[in-house]
Amino acid sequence: MTQAPKVLYTAHQHTTGGRDGGASRSSDGRLDIKFSVPGTPAAGTNPEQLLAAGWSACFIGAMGLAARKLQVVMPAEAAVDTEIDLVLTGDAYALQARLNVSLPGLAHDVARAVADAAHQTCPYSKATRGNIEVAINIV
């Protein structure tokens, strides 16, 4: 018998207008943004930037868990620079991603082990696995 998942948090976001001049606001008001098309001078962010920010934050948390399991001290200066590409192939849009992981003070092989373990457990990595091209780079 499989145990039902325990919901830890539910984000509620109300969005209107889409990526070209739209807006989105969370139910608690903590996130209130305007959208603009990437590459235009209009004020606002875009879905790719939001995905990059959320995935980066989640991935750092997953690396912390992975480091503890591997008995490695997570560097305080750990950082992830996430790049999300919106691509067009023929008439189909898609995404691809690069997570550039910085773990100062850790040997490359240890940093790779932490990042690889995080990529297996991070909910964003799980959600995108098999759906988009993802590269995890140690920088």
Residue pairs with C-beta under 8 A, 6 or more apart in sequence:
11 26
12 26
12 27
12 28
13 24
13 25
13 26
13 27
13 31
14 24
14 25
14 26
14 27
15 22
15 23
15 24
16 22
16 23
16 24
17 23
17 35
18 35
19 35
19 36
19 37
19 46
19 47
20 35
20 36
20 37
21 34
21 35
21 36
21 42
21 44
22 34
22 35
23 32
23 33
23 34
23 35
24 31
24 32
24 33
24 35
25 31
25 32
25 33
26 32
33 44
33 45
33 50
34 43
34 44
34 45
35 44
35 45
35 46
35 47
36 42
36 43
36 44
36 45
36 46
37 46
38 46
38 48
38 86
48 84
48 85
48 86
48 95
49 84
51 82
51 84
51 95
51 124
52 82
52 83
52 84
52 97
53 82
54 124
55 80
55 82
55 84
55 97
55 99
55 122
55 124
55 125
56 80
56 81
56 82
56 99
58 122
58 123
58 124
59 80
59 82
59 99
59 101
59 118
59 119
59 122
59 124
59 125
60 78
60 79
60 80
61 122
62 117
62 118
62 119
62 121
62 122
62 125
63 74
63 78
63 80
63 101
63 103
63 114
63 115
63 117
63 118
64 74
64 78
65 118
65 121
66 113
66 114
66 115
66 117
66 118
66 121
67 73
67 74
67 114
68 74
69 117
70 110
70 113
70 114
70 117
72 106
72 110
72 113
72 114
74 103
74 114
75 103
75 104
75 105
75 106
77 102
77 104
78 101
78 102
78 103
78 104
79 101
79 102
80 99
80 100
80 101
80 102
81 99
81 100
81 102
81 139
82 97
82 98
82 99
82 100
83 97
83 98
83 100
84 95
84 96
84 97
85 95
85 96
85 97
86 93
86 94
86 95
87 93
87 94
87 95
87 96
88 94
94 132
95 128
95 132
96 132
96 133
96 134
97 128
97 132
97 133
97 134
97 135
98 134
98 135
98 137
99 115
99 119
99 134
99 135
99 136
99 137
100 137
100 139
101 111
101 115
101 136
101 137
101 138
101 139
102 139
103 110
103 111
103 114
103 115
103 138
106 114
108 138
111 138
112 138
115 136
115 138
116 136
118 125
119 125
119 134
119 136
125 134
128 134
